[in-house]
């Protein structure tokens, strides 16, 4: 009987830890929305996909799709960041017989530059964010960020 009680207690602890982690990831996803948006905007201004693929120039020799950010929505739903492209820019993303392919959103998983931006965003959230109520390791006073990741040592 004691083994069953210990197992039930352990299972209850795991469930509570998963619930707490889900709350943290929801908050982190919300906080990372501007980071993801900025990285996509940077790629558009440089005339490339978020994957790093350079776009063909326009017939006039200029960078295409400069206003594409007006057609992109970045939001957090639960613990997922959703990026949506709308309007005629979708045709450019995939390419047509008239428009060359200029992919705007990631097409091959999480691109390296976007992944690095997200990692920096998480580090920038830092210790103060982790210490807020409900986001710290019970009894430790919060997560201690490694100096090499925070640039403080």
N, C-alpha and C positions, 0 to 999 in steps of 0.2 A: 504494500500500500504506500509506503514511504517513497518508493521509486516513482510511482504514478504521480504523487503530489509534487515531487521534485521536477519531473518531466513537464507537468502542467504549468508549474511556475516558470520554468525555462521557456516554454512555448509562449506564455503570456509576456515575458520580457522581450522576446524576439518580436512579437507582434507590436508591442509598444515602441520598440526601436525603429521598426519599419514605418510606423505611423509618423514618428518624429522626423525621420529622414525624408518622407514624402512632403512634409510641411516645409522643410528646409529647401528641397529642390523646387517647390512651387515658388517660394520667395526668390530663390536664385534665378529661376527662369525669368521672372518678372524684372529683376534687376539687370539681367543680361540683354533685354530687348534693345536698349539703346546701343549696346556694344555691337550686336549683330547688324542693326540698322546702319550704323556708322561704317562698318566694314563693307557692306554691300554698296553704300553710297560712294565710298572710296574707289571701289572697283569700277563703278559706272563712270566716275569722273576720269579715271585712267583709261577708259575705253577697253575694258576687259571683263571677262566673266569672273565670278567669285572663285572659280576653279583656276584662274590665271590665264585662260585662253584669250589672246589678243583678238579684238574684233576687227573685221575689215573696215576701213575708213569709208565715209560716204562718197558719193560721186564727186562732191566738191573737195574731197581730201580732208575733211574734218572728222573729229570723233563723233560717232553716232550715239543716239539715244541719251543725250544729256539730261533730258527731263524724265527719265525712266523711274526715278525715285517717287515721282508723283503717282505712279501706278503700283507701288509696292506697299504692302501693309505687313508690319512685323508686330506680332503680339504673342503673349504667353497664354496658353490654355492649360491650366493645371501645371504640370511640370515639363511641358513641351513648348518650344518656341516654334511658332508657325509663321512662315513667310509666304505671302500670296502676291502674285503678279496678275494684274488685270488689264483690260483694254487691248489695243492693237499691239502693245509691246509683247504680248504672248506670241504673236506671229513672228516677231523678230527673234524671240528666244529659240523657237524651233526652226525658223527659216521657211521660206516659201519659194515658189518659182520666181517671184519678183524681188524678194528681200533675202539677202544672205543671212545665214544663221549667225546670230549674235547672242549666245546664251547669257542670260542675266543672273539666274539663280543657280545654285550648285546642282550639278547633274551626276557627280561621281562620288557621292558620300560627302563627308565633312572635309572641305578643303583645308589644306594646311594653314593658310593665313587666317581663315575664319576660326579654326580650332585654336590657334595661338591667341587671337583676339579674345576668345571666350576664356581661355586660361588666364590671360592677363586681367580680364574683368573679374574673374573669381578671386584672384590674388588681391586686386585693388579693393574688393569688398572687405577683405582683411579681418583682422582680429576684432575690431569694434563691432562689425556686423555679426560675427559669430558669437559674441558675448551677449547679444540682445536676448531677452527672455525667451526661453524655450529653444535656443540654438546653441547651447554650450554643452560640453561634456560634463555630465553630472559630477560635481565635486572637484573638477580640475580648474575651475575659474575661467574656462574658455579654451579655445584652441590656440596654441602658440604657433604662429606662422614661422616657417624657416627663414632666417635672415637672407639667405641667397634668393628666395622667391620674392621678398618684399623690398629688396634693395637697401636694407638698413644694416648691412654688416657684412 
